[in-house]
Structure formats: structure tokens, C-alpha cells
Amino acid sequence: MAASTSSFDPHALLAQSRLGVLATTRTDGRPQLSPILPFYDQSAGVILISTRAGLAKTANLRREPWAALEVTGPDGRSWATAEGPVTITGPGADEASPEVRALVDYYRRAAGEHPDWDEYRAVMVSDRRVLLTLTVERVYGQSL
């Protein structure tokens, strides 16, 4: 995993960013871009994203399980990109399913404790939420 400069750490930018753009591949080969809320677990080498089963990015990833995620710094003068294969977990059939437990774990790691876990689990099932896990194979970026 290479960075473009020795003083800039794209991993740090990925870890602190809570808004990014996920690029997947459409059936015709063109990119499909989606704004997302990523959580980078640098120690595990994965980026976690909660989304819904019926969206274009999810359909694209079921067909072509690879994506790139781009984030920018708050001043817009730094950016980092992570690329790699993606696995999809879910959607869960019921609130006690392993798929919903994975989404609970994701939420805890990304945001802490939820004020109403029963409500959260019910929404994960009714929204047909899935968890995307991007295994980070390559990271690069720059600070201008």
C-alpha cells in the first residue's frame, strides 16, 4: 500500500473521514458513483459501509465485487483512495440473524452505542440493509 508522499498518510485520512464516494462498475463498464458513510478499520484492513440491498451499487457489487473509495480532507486539498474486493453481508431475514448482528457490530465500531437497539435491528430488516466490506488492497493519495 503506497502513499504518494512520505509526510502525508492516506490511511489516516481514510480513518478520520466519515463521508466518501464509492465507485463501482455498471454492466456497460462505466463507473457508478455513490456518496457513502465509510468506516475504516485500519487494523483489520477493511472499510465497512451500510447500504440497502436494492441500490445500484449493491447490484453492481454482486456482479463485479470490486470497488474504490475516495475521501477528501476537510479543506478539500487532500484526498485518499482505497481499492479492493468487496463482500456483501445480508440482508437479514429477521432481527436476530447473523446479518443484522454484523450491522450492529458495524454501528458500534463506527458510532458507538445506539439509543434503541430494538428499533435499529427492526429498521435493518425492513430497509433490507446490507454490510459492504471492502478489503483494502491498495491505498494512495495526496495532500496539495
VMD Tcl script that builds the backbone (N, CA, C; Angstrom):
set m [mol new atoms 432]
animate dup $m
set s [atomselect $m all]
$s set {name element resname resid chain x y z} {
  {N N MET 1 A 0.841 -1.165 0.000}
  {CA C MET 1 A 0.000 0.000 0.000}
  {C C MET 1 A 0.893 1.238 0.000}
  {N N ALA 2 A 0.824 1.978 -1.038}
  {CA C ALA 2 A 1.752 3.092 -1.197}
  {C C ALA 2 A 1.059 4.430 -1.036}
  {N N ALA 3 A 1.767 5.366 -0.462}
  {CA C ALA 3 A 1.313 6.750 -0.374}
  {C C ALA 3 A 2.119 7.562 -1.364}
  {N N SER 4 A 1.589 8.695 -1.766}
  {CA C SER 4 A 2.270 9.492 -2.773}
  {C C SER 4 A 3.388 10.351 -2.189}
  {N N THR 5 A 3.335 10.676 -0.905}
  {CA C THR 5 A 4.406 11.428 -0.275}
  {C C THR 5 A 4.691 10.826 1.087}
  {N N SER 6 A 5.911 11.041 1.592}
  {CA C SER 6 A 6.279 10.466 2.876}
  {C C SER 6 A 5.636 11.194 4.050}
  {N N SER 7 A 5.275 12.490 3.914}
  {CA C SER 7 A 4.700 13.249 5.022}
  {C C SER 7 A 3.173 13.118 5.109}
  {N N PHE 8 A 2.548 12.681 4.062}
  {CA C PHE 8 A 1.089 12.543 4.041}
  {C C PHE 8 A 0.732 11.076 4.209}
  {N N ASP 9 A -0.191 10.787 5.125}
  {CA C ASP 9 A -0.627 9.411 5.371}
  {C C ASP 9 A -2.077 9.249 4.903}
  {N N PRO 10 A -2.286 8.639 3.727}
  {CA C PRO 10 A -3.662 8.473 3.248}
  {C C PRO 10 A -4.483 7.559 4.152}
  {N N HIS 11 A -3.830 6.642 4.872}
  {CA C HIS 11 A -4.571 5.785 5.807}
  {C C HIS 11 A -5.217 6.618 6.910}
  {N N ALA 12 A -4.485 7.615 7.406}
  {CA C ALA 12 A -5.034 8.485 8.454}
  {C C ALA 12 A -6.246 9.259 7.947}
  {N N LEU 13 A -6.175 9.749 6.712}
  {CA C LEU 13 A -7.311 10.467 6.142}
  {C C LEU 13 A -8.513 9.539 5.973}
  {N N LEU 14 A -8.271 8.318 5.511}
  {CA C LEU 14 A -9.362 7.343 5.399}
  {C C LEU 14 A -9.987 7.063 6.762}
  {N N ALA 15 A -9.154 6.950 7.793}
  {CA C ALA 15 A -9.656 6.630 9.128}
  {C C ALA 15 A -10.503 7.750 9.718}
  {N N GLN 16 A -10.174 8.996 9.411}
  {CA C GLN 16 A -10.916 10.106 10.009}
  {C C GLN 16 A -12.113 10.550 9.169}
  {N N SER 17 A -12.204 10.113 7.941}
  {CA C SER 17 A -13.281 10.563 7.046}
  {C C SER 17 A -14.565 9.786 7.282}
  {N N ARG 18 A -15.660 10.507 7.351}
  {CA C ARG 18 A -16.975 9.879 7.524}
  {C C ARG 18 A -17.887 10.126 6.329}
  {N N LEU 19 A -17.309 10.649 5.237}
  {CA C LEU 19 A -18.062 10.851 4.007}
  {C C LEU 19 A -17.111 10.565 2.853}
  {N N GLY 20 A -17.580 9.788 1.898}
  {CA C GLY 20 A -16.748 9.463 0.748}
  {C C GLY 20 A -17.603 9.142 -0.463}
  {N N VAL 21 A -16.931 8.824 -1.552}
  {CA C VAL 21 A -17.598 8.441 -2.792}
  {C C VAL 21 A -17.106 7.051 -3.167}
  {N N LEU 22 A -18.054 6.129 -3.310}
  {CA C LEU 22 A -17.754 4.757 -3.680}
  {C C LEU 22 A -17.967 4.585 -5.173}
  {N N ALA 23 A -16.962 4.042 -5.843}
  {CA C ALA 23 A -17.059 3.784 -7.286}
  {C C ALA 23 A -17.200 2.281 -7.512}
  {N N THR 24 A -18.278 1.906 -8.203}
  {CA C THR 24 A -18.485 0.524 -8.626}
  {C C THR 24 A -18.606 0.535 -10.150}
  {N N THR 25 A -18.746 -0.649 -10.737}
  {CA C THR 25 A -18.767 -0.749 -12.191}
  {C C THR 25 A -20.148 -1.171 -12.685}
  {N N ARG 26 A -20.712 -0.373 -13.591}
  {CA C ARG 26 A -22.004 -0.705 -14.216}
  {C C ARG 26 A -21.820 -1.847 -15.217}
  {N N THR 27 A -22.923 -2.400 -15.681}
  {CA C THR 27 A -22.854 -3.504 -16.648}
  {C C THR 27 A -22.180 -3.093 -17.945}
  {N N ASP 28 A -22.260 -1.803 -18.303}
  {CA C ASP 28 A -21.626 -1.357 -19.546}
  {C C ASP 28 A -20.170 -0.929 -19.336}
  {N N GLY 29 A -19.631 -1.126 -18.120}
  {CA C GLY 29 A -18.242 -0.810 -17.840}
  {C C GLY 29 A -17.996 0.592 -17.317}
  {N N ARG 30 A -19.003 1.454 -17.381}
  {CA C ARG 30 A -18.830 2.814 -16.880}
  {C C ARG 30 A -18.893 2.822 -15.356}
  {N N PRO 31 A -18.252 3.808 -14.724}
  {CA C PRO 31 A -18.303 3.880 -13.260}
  {C C PRO 31 A -19.667 4.361 -12.772}
  {N N GLN 32 A -20.062 3.875 -11.616}
  {CA C GLN 32 A -21.258 4.348 -10.926}
  {C C GLN 32 A -20.764 4.863 -9.582}
  {N N LEU 33 A -21.039 6.127 -9.268}
  {CA C LEU 33 A -20.530 6.766 -8.061}
  {C C LEU 33 A -21.655 6.968 -7.054}
  {N N SER 34 A -21.343 6.656 -5.794}
  {CA C SER 34 A -22.337 6.782 -4.731}
  {C C SER 34 A -21.720 7.459 -3.517}
  {N N PRO 35 A -22.362 8.507 -2.996}
  {CA C PRO 35 A -21.896 9.064 -1.727}
  {C C PRO 35 A -22.218 8.072 -0.606}
  {N N ILE 36 A -21.249 7.839 0.273}
  {CA C ILE 36 A -21.448 6.859 1.352}
  {C C ILE 36 A -20.807 7.363 2.646}
  {N N LEU 37 A -21.110 6.683 3.741}
  {CA C LEU 37 A -20.533 6.956 5.049}
  {C C LEU 37 A -19.640 5.779 5.428}
  {N N PRO 38 A -18.332 5.874 5.158}
  {CA C PRO 38 A -17.445 4.735 5.397}
  {C C PRO 38 A -16.915 4.687 6.830}
  {N N PHE 39 A -16.528 3.487 7.247}
  {CA C PHE 39 A -15.781 3.298 8.490}
  {C C PHE 39 A -14.570 2.451 8.154}
  {N N TYR 40 A -13.375 3.006 8.338}
  {CA C TYR 40 A -12.128 2.316 8.025}
  {C C TYR 40 A -11.562 1.695 9.285}
  {N N ASP 41 A -11.494 0.377 9.306}
  {CA C ASP 41 A -10.836 -0.358 10.380}
  {C C ASP 41 A -9.440 -0.682 9.873}
  {N N GLN 42 A -8.507 0.214 10.131}
  {CA C GLN 42 A -7.163 0.083 9.581}
  {C C GLN 42 A -6.471 -1.176 10.086}
  {N N SER 43 A -6.674 -1.545 11.342}
  {CA C SER 43 A -6.007 -2.732 11.878}
  {C C SER 43 A -6.481 -4.013 11.185}
  {N N ALA 44 A -7.742 -4.035 10.759}
  {CA C ALA 44 A -8.276 -5.199 10.043}
  {C C ALA 44 A -8.086 -5.074 8.529}
  {N N GLY 45 A -7.749 -3.873 8.064}
  {CA C GLY 45 A -7.553 -3.658 6.634}
  {C C GLY 45 A -8.834 -3.679 5.830}
  {N N VAL 46 A -9.940 -3.214 6.445}
  {CA C VAL 46 A -11.233 -3.209 5.759}
  {C C VAL 46 A -11.949 -1.879 5.955}
  {N N ILE 47 A -12.794 -1.560 4.984}
  {CA C ILE 47 A -13.697 -0.420 5.080}
  {C C ILE 47 A -15.111 -0.983 5.088}
  {N N LEU 48 A -15.910 -0.562 6.063}
  {CA C LEU 48 A -17.280 -1.043 6.223}
  {C C LEU 48 A -18.255 0.050 5.823}
  {N N ILE 49 A -19.306 -0.381 5.113}
  {CA C ILE 49 A -20.318 0.545 4.610}
  {C C ILE 49 A -21.684 -0.125 4.746}
  {N N SER 50 A -22.623 0.561 5.350}
  {CA C SER 50 A -24.000 0.075 5.421}
  {C C SER 50 A -24.785 0.705 4.278}
  {N N THR 51 A -25.545 -0.133 3.554}
  {CA C THR 51 A -26.363 0.358 2.450}
  {C C THR 51 A -27.579 -0.553 2.301}
  {N N ARG 52 A -28.377 -0.328 1.273}
  {CA C ARG 52 A -29.574 -1.139 1.067}
  {C C ARG 52 A -29.377 -2.128 -0.078}
  {N N ALA 53 A -30.086 -3.241 0.002}
  {CA C ALA 53 A -29.941 -4.331 -0.963}
  {C C ALA 53 A -30.344 -3.940 -2.374}
  {N N GLY 54 A -31.315 -3.091 -2.561}
  {CA C GLY 54 A -31.846 -2.822 -3.889}
  {C C GLY 54 A -31.172 -1.700 -4.664}
  {N N LEU 55 A -30.119 -1.131 -4.149}
  {CA C LEU 55 A -29.492 0.009 -4.810}
  {C C LEU 55 A -28.515 -0.419 -5.906}
  {N N ALA 56 A -28.203 0.525 -6.792}
  {CA C ALA 56 A -27.316 0.242 -7.926}
  {C C ALA 56 A -25.951 -0.254 -7.463}
  {N N LYS 57 A -25.373 0.386 -6.444}
  {CA C LYS 57 A -24.045 -0.028 -6.004}
  {C C LYS 57 A -24.047 -1.476 -5.525}
  {N N THR 58 A -25.112 -1.879 -4.845}
  {CA C THR 58 A -25.195 -3.250 -4.355}
  {C C THR 58 A -25.338 -4.235 -5.509}
  {N N ALA 59 A -26.183 -3.911 -6.470}
  {CA C ALA 59 A -26.333 -4.771 -7.653}
  {C C ALA 59 A -25.013 -4.860 -8.418}
  {N N ASN 60 A -24.334 -3.728 -8.584}
  {CA C ASN 60 A -23.043 -3.738 -9.277}
  {C C ASN 60 A -22.036 -4.618 -8.553}
  {N N LEU 61 A -22.012 -4.528 -7.215}
  {CA C LEU 61 A -21.045 -5.309 -6.438}
  {C C LEU 61 A -21.384 -6.797 -6.410}
  {N N ARG 62 A -22.645 -7.146 -6.521}
  {CA C ARG 62 A -22.991 -8.577 -6.612}
  {C C ARG 62 A -22.463 -9.159 -7.924}
  {N N ARG 63 A -22.458 -8.346 -8.962}
  {CA C ARG 63 A -21.985 -8.798 -10.269}
  {C C ARG 63 A -20.459 -8.699 -10.376}
  {N N GLU 64 A -19.903 -7.595 -9.919}
  {CA C GLU 64 A -18.462 -7.299 -10.019}
  {C C GLU 64 A -18.002 -6.843 -8.631}
  {N N PRO 65 A -17.535 -7.778 -7.787}
  {CA C PRO 65 A -17.259 -7.460 -6.383}
  {C C PRO 65 A -15.930 -6.726 -6.152}
  {N N TRP 66 A -15.827 -5.536 -6.716}
  {CA C TRP 66 A -14.636 -4.699 -6.561}
  {C C TRP 66 A -15.093 -3.242 -6.539}
  {N N ALA 67 A -14.416 -2.424 -5.708}
  {CA C ALA 67 A -14.779 -1.008 -5.626}
  {C C ALA 67 A -13.570 -0.170 -5.256}
  {N N ALA 68 A -13.726 1.128 -5.460}
  {CA C ALA 68 A -12.762 2.121 -4.999}
  {C C ALA 68 A -13.531 3.153 -4.179}
  {N N LEU 69 A -12.910 3.601 -3.109}
  {CA C LEU 69 A -13.494 4.618 -2.246}
  {C C LEU 69 A -12.565 5.815 -2.218}
  {N N GLU 70 A -13.120 7.005 -2.457}
  {CA C GLU 70 A -12.337 8.234 -2.403}
  {C C GLU 70 A -12.897 9.119 -1.308}
  {N N VAL 71 A -11.996 9.675 -0.498}
  {CA C VAL 71 A -12.372 10.640 0.530}
  {C C VAL 71 A -11.503 11.884 0.356}
  {N N THR 72 A -12.010 13.013 0.804}
  {CA C THR 72 A -11.214 14.236 0.770}
  {C C THR 72 A -11.124 14.814 2.174}
  {N N GLY 73 A -10.057 15.571 2.405}
  {CA C GLY 73 A -9.884 16.237 3.684}
  {C C GLY 73 A -10.856 17.386 3.827}
  {N N PRO 74 A -11.022 17.891 5.040}
  {CA C PRO 74 A -11.986 18.968 5.283}
  {C C PRO 74 A -11.714 20.236 4.471}
  {N N ASP 75 A -10.451 20.482 4.140}
  {CA C ASP 75 A -10.121 21.678 3.372}
  {C C ASP 75 A -10.182 21.447 1.866}
  {N N GLY 76 A -10.440 20.208 1.455}
  {CA C GLY 76 A -10.521 19.873 0.043}
  {C C GLY 76 A -9.178 19.796 -0.648}
  {N N ARG 77 A -8.094 19.926 0.096}
  {CA C ARG 77 A -6.762 19.943 -0.512}
  {C C ARG 77 A -6.009 18.626 -0.327}
  {N N SER 78 A -6.621 17.662 0.315}
  {CA C SER 78 A -6.014 16.335 0.438}
  {C C SER 78 A -7.068 15.295 0.085}
  {N N TRP 79 A -6.598 14.169 -0.417}
  {CA C TRP 79 A -7.516 13.098 -0.796}
  {C C TRP 79 A -6.819 11.764 -0.609}
  {N N ALA 80 A -7.620 10.731 -0.448}
  {CA C ALA 80 A -7.112 9.365 -0.334}
  {C C ALA 80 A -8.094 8.433 -1.029}
  {N N THR 81 A -7.542 7.415 -1.667}
  {CA C THR 81 A -8.352 6.405 -2.340}
  {C C THR 81 A -7.927 5.029 -1.844}
  {N N ALA 82 A -8.921 4.182 -1.571}
  {CA C ALA 82 A -8.691 2.782 -1.221}
  {C C ALA 82 A -9.399 1.926 -2.263}
  {N N GLU 83 A -8.743 0.848 -2.667}
  {CA C GLU 83 A -9.313 -0.053 -3.665}
  {C C GLU 83 A -9.234 -1.492 -3.164}
  {N N GLY 84 A -10.201 -2.305 -3.606}
  {CA C GLY 84 A -10.137 -3.721 -3.285}
  {C C GLY 84 A -11.439 -4.447 -3.527}
  {N N PRO 85 A -11.396 -5.750 -3.276}
  {CA C PRO 85 A -12.600 -6.567 -3.434}
  {C C PRO 85 A -13.604 -6.292 -2.316}
  {N N VAL 86 A -14.867 -6.533 -2.630}
  {CA C VAL 86 A -15.948 -6.256 -1.680}
  {C C VAL 86 A -16.780 -7.516 -1.465}
  {N N THR 87 A -17.094 -7.781 -0.206}
  {CA C THR 87 A -18.062 -8.829 0.121}
  {C C THR 87 A -19.322 -8.149 0.650}
  {N N ILE 88 A -20.458 -8.807 0.428}
  {CA C ILE 88 A -21.749 -8.275 0.861}
  {C C ILE 88 A -22.340 -9.240 1.880}
  {N N THR 89 A -22.726 -8.702 3.033}
  {CA C THR 89 A -23.384 -9.492 4.075}
  {C C THR 89 A -24.808 -8.994 4.204}
  {N N GLY 90 A -25.768 -9.886 3.980}
  {CA C GLY 90 A -27.160 -9.515 4.150}
  {C C GLY 90 A -27.909 -9.463 2.844}
  {N N PRO 91 A -29.160 -9.080 2.913}
  {CA C PRO 91 A -29.869 -8.566 4.078}
  {C C PRO 91 A -30.299 -9.682 5.028}
  {N N GLY 92 A -30.581 -9.286 6.246}
  {CA C GLY 92 A -31.018 -10.246 7.258}
  {C C GLY 92 A -32.501 -10.515 7.169}
  {N N ALA 93 A -32.873 -11.764 7.424}
  {CA C ALA 93 A -34.285 -12.169 7.356}
  {C C ALA 93 A -35.059 -11.783 8.609}
  {N N ASP 94 A -34.358 -11.687 9.742}
  {CA C ASP 94 A -35.020 -11.293 10.984}
  {C C ASP 94 A -34.016 -10.566 11.872}
  {N N GLU 95 A -34.520 -9.977 12.939}
  {CA C GLU 95 A -33.716 -9.104 13.788}
  {C C GLU 95 A -32.612 -9.833 14.548}
  {N N ALA 96 A -32.693 -11.148 14.657}
  {CA C ALA 96 A -31.667 -11.923 15.361}
  {C C ALA 96 A -30.688 -12.602 14.399}
  {N N SER 97 A -30.819 -12.337 13.127}
  {CA C SER 97 A -29.986 -13.007 12.127}
  {C C SER 97 A -28.523 -12.565 12.230}
  {N N PRO 98 A -27.602 -13.408 11.763}
  {CA C PRO 98 A -26.179 -13.035 11.757}
  {C C PRO 98 A -25.911 -11.773 10.926}
  {N N GLU 99 A -26.702 -11.576 9.871}
  {CA C GLU 99 A -26.521 -10.394 9.031}
  {C C GLU 99 A -26.843 -9.112 9.798}
  {N N VAL 100 A -27.893 -9.135 10.597}
  {CA C VAL 100 A -28.252 -7.961 11.397}
  {C C VAL 100 A -27.248 -7.788 12.538}
  {N N ARG 101 A -26.762 -8.887 13.107}
  {CA C ARG 101 A -25.717 -8.780 14.141}
  {C C ARG 101 A -24.461 -8.123 13.563}
  {N N ALA 102 A -24.138 -8.415 12.305}
  {CA C ALA 102 A -22.977 -7.776 11.660}
  {C C ALA 102 A -23.193 -6.279 11.526}
  {N N LEU 103 A -24.419 -5.852 11.217}
  {CA C LEU 103 A -24.724 -4.422 11.117}
  {C C LEU 103 A -24.672 -3.746 12.486}
  {N N VAL 104 A -25.089 -4.450 13.527}
  {CA C VAL 104 A -24.974 -3.919 14.889}
  {C C VAL 104 A -23.504 -3.719 15.239}
  {N N ASP 105 A -22.683 -4.705 14.931}
  {CA C ASP 105 A -21.248 -4.610 15.205}
  {C C ASP 105 A -20.632 -3.434 14.447}
  {N N TYR 106 A -21.002 -3.289 13.178}
  {CA C TYR 106 A -20.541 -2.158 12.373}
  {C C TYR 106 A -20.910 -0.834 13.045}
  {N N TYR 107 A -22.172 -0.683 13.453}
  {CA C TYR 107 A -22.632 0.562 14.062}
  {C C TYR 107 A -21.835 0.864 15.324}
  {N N ARG 108 A -21.645 -0.156 16.167}
  {CA C ARG 108 A -20.898 0.053 17.410}
  {C C ARG 108 A -19.477 0.530 17.134}
  {N N ARG 109 A -18.839 -0.055 16.146}
  {CA C ARG 109 A -17.465 0.308 15.820}
  {C C ARG 109 A -17.387 1.706 15.200}
  {N N ALA 110 A -18.384 2.052 14.393}
  {CA C ALA 110 A -18.358 3.331 13.682}
  {C C ALA 110 A -18.909 4.487 14.509}
  {N N ALA 111 A -19.916 4.219 15.351}
  {CA C ALA 111 A -20.618 5.328 16.009}
  {C C ALA 111 A -20.846 5.148 17.509}
  {N N GLY 112 A -20.555 3.973 18.041}
  {CA C GLY 112 A -20.804 3.746 19.463}
  {C C GLY 112 A -22.142 3.074 19.698}
  {N N GLU 113 A -22.696 3.289 20.857}
  {CA C GLU 113 A -23.959 2.645 21.215}
  {C C GLU 113 A -25.153 3.391 20.619}
  {N N HIS 114 A -26.116 2.629 20.138}
  {CA C HIS 114 A -27.355 3.196 19.606}
  {C C HIS 114 A -28.329 3.400 20.762}
  {N N PRO 115 A -29.155 4.447 20.724}
  {CA C PRO 115 A -30.101 4.673 21.827}
  {C C PRO 115 A -31.228 3.639 21.903}
  {N N ASP 116 A -31.514 2.928 20.811}
  {CA C ASP 116 A -32.595 1.941 20.811}
  {C C ASP 116 A -32.232 0.802 19.852}
  {N N TRP 117 A -31.568 -0.216 20.390}
  {CA C TRP 117 A -31.100 -1.323 19.544}
  {C C TRP 117 A -32.251 -2.113 18.922}
  {N N ASP 118 A -33.362 -2.250 19.624}
  {CA C ASP 118 A -34.506 -2.961 19.039}
  {C C ASP 118 A -35.006 -2.244 17.791}
  {N N GLU 119 A -35.121 -0.920 17.887}
  {CA C GLU 119 A -35.545 -0.135 16.732}
  {C C GLU 119 A -34.522 -0.257 15.590}
  {N N TYR 120 A -33.244 -0.154 15.920}
  {CA C TYR 120 A -32.191 -0.260 14.914}
  {C C TYR 120 A -32.287 -1.595 14.173}
  {N N ARG 121 A -32.400 -2.690 14.919}
  {CA C ARG 121 A -32.490 -4.019 14.298}
  {C C ARG 121 A -33.716 -4.129 13.390}
  {N N ALA 122 A -34.846 -3.599 13.848}
  {CA C ALA 122 A -36.075 -3.651 13.044}
  {C C ALA 122 A -35.903 -2.867 11.739}
  {N N VAL 123 A -35.268 -1.707 11.805}
  {CA C VAL 123 A -35.041 -0.899 10.609}
  {C C VAL 123 A -34.082 -1.614 9.654}
  {N N MET 124 A -33.071 -2.280 10.190}
  {CA C MET 124 A -32.118 -3.000 9.330}
  {C C MET 124 A -32.832 -4.077 8.506}
  {N N VAL 125 A -33.806 -4.741 9.115}
  {CA C VAL 125 A -34.575 -5.769 8.401}
  {C C VAL 125 A -35.545 -5.119 7.423}
  {N N SER 126 A -36.311 -4.133 7.869}
  {CA C SER 126 A -37.321 -3.533 6.994}
  {C C SER 126 A -36.694 -2.778 5.815}
  {N N ASP 127 A -35.523 -2.169 6.027}
  {CA C ASP 127 A -34.826 -1.457 4.946}
  {C C ASP 127 A -34.010 -2.390 4.049}
  {N N ARG 128 A -33.940 -3.666 4.406}
  {CA C ARG 128 A -33.123 -4.653 3.676}
  {C C ARG 128 A -31.676 -4.168 3.592}
  {N N ARG 129 A -31.133 -3.761 4.764}
  {CA C ARG 129 A -29.771 -3.259 4.835}
  {C C ARG 129 A -28.774 -4.390 4.657}
  {N N VAL 130 A -27.667 -4.044 4.010}
  {CA C VAL 130 A -26.552 -4.969 3.836}
  {C C VAL 130 A -25.285 -4.265 4.315}
  {N N LEU 131 A -24.286 -5.063 4.633}
  {CA C LEU 131 A -22.994 -4.539 5.045}
  {C C LEU 131 A -21.989 -4.850 3.947}
  {N N LEU 132 A -21.374 -3.803 3.400}
  {CA C LEU 132 A -20.310 -3.960 2.421}
  {C C LEU 132 A -18.987 -3.949 3.163}
  {N N THR 133 A -18.140 -4.903 2.854}
  {CA C THR 133 A -16.801 -4.957 3.434}
  {C C THR 133 A -15.802 -4.894 2.298}
  {N N LEU 134 A -15.126 -3.754 2.183}
  {CA C LEU 134 A -14.098 -3.554 1.171}
  {C C LEU 134 A -12.767 -3.930 1.800}
  {N N THR 135 A -12.135 -4.979 1.286}
  {CA C THR 135 A -10.811 -5.375 1.758}
  {C C THR 135 A -9.788 -4.502 1.053}
  {N N VAL 136 A -9.077 -3.707 1.823}
  {CA C VAL 136 A -8.176 -2.707 1.267}
  {C C VAL 136 A -6.909 -3.385 0.740}
  {N N GLU 137 A -6.756 -3.345 -0.586}
  {CA C GLU 137 A -5.566 -3.899 -1.216}
  {C C GLU 137 A -4.582 -2.805 -1.617}
  {N N ARG 138 A -5.088 -1.619 -1.896}
  {CA C ARG 138 A -4.240 -0.522 -2.354}
  {C C ARG 138 A -4.784 0.789 -1.794}
  {N N VAL 139 A -3.886 1.620 -1.295}
  {CA C VAL 139 A -4.247 2.944 -0.796}
  {C C VAL 139 A -3.256 3.936 -1.373}
  {N N TYR 140 A -3.784 5.056 -1.842}
  {CA C TYR 140 A -2.923 6.121 -2.339}
  {C C TYR 140 A -3.635 7.446 -2.150}
  {N N GLY 141 A -2.900 8.524 -2.214}
  {CA C GLY 141 A -3.496 9.836 -2.047}
  {C C GLY 141 A -2.457 10.916 -2.092}
  {N N GLN 142 A -2.923 12.135 -1.805}
  {CA C GLN 142 A -2.027 13.279 -1.889}
  {C C GLN 142 A -2.568 14.423 -1.051}
  {N N SER 143 A -1.668 15.225 -0.556}
  {CA C SER 143 A -2.024 16.471 0.107}
  {C C SER 143 A -1.397 17.589 -0.708}
  {N N LEU 144 A -2.230 18.509 -1.174}
  {CA C LEU 144 A -1.749 19.601 -2.027}
  {C C LEU 144 A -1.256 20.779 -1.236}
}
mol reanalyze $m
mol bondsrecalc $m
mol representation Tube
mol addrep $m
